[in-house]
Amino acid sequence: MHDYHAVRALVARLARDPGLAEGIAEVRVRASPVFSPDALRQAYQMLTEDTPLSGSRLLVEELADGRECARCGTAWVVSPGDVAGHLVICPSCGAPAALDTGAVIELLEIRSYLCG
C-alpha cells in the first residue's frame, strides 16, 4: 500500500503543471528496496489513467543497499523480498536488521515527447 501512496504523491507533483504533464513520455525514478518496482509501475499506470500523464510510463531503478549480516557474515544486495516493514531480513540466517534507507523515491529524469 505504501507503493500506491508514494506514486500518488509523485503523480500529484508531476500534474501540478498541466503543460508539462501533457508532454511527459517517461518518468525515471530510483526507489529504495522497501518498494516493489512492479507495484510502483502498476500504481503509476492506474493513477495516470484519464489524466494528462496517461500513456506515459514509469521506469524504476532499484537503489542498491549492500549489506553484511552481523550474525552470519553473509553479504548481499537487499531486494524487496528481503524487506519486512522497516526491517531487512538476512536471506541466509533470517536475522533482522534496521532498514537504513527507509522509503525513498528519487526523481531522476522526466522525458518528454519533444525530447525524443
C-alpha angles and dihedrals in degrees: 000000000000087000090061094048093048092050091046089057091047093050091047089052092050094045094055088089106047091189090058095041093056092058099045115119100167138012116200120200138170114223132192119242092261086078126071110226090213092051091048092052092046092050091048092052091048095046096047097051111118092010132104086262092060111128095025119114136221118230113198126201115191116235106236112236108182115197142182116203113240091210105045104011096238112156119210145143111254116244128189088262090063093057124092111177105304095342133091114217119210108240091216106046105007095240113157124229133175117272101238099188096053121192103331129164115178120195106227106170144354114206119197130202088245093060092057 
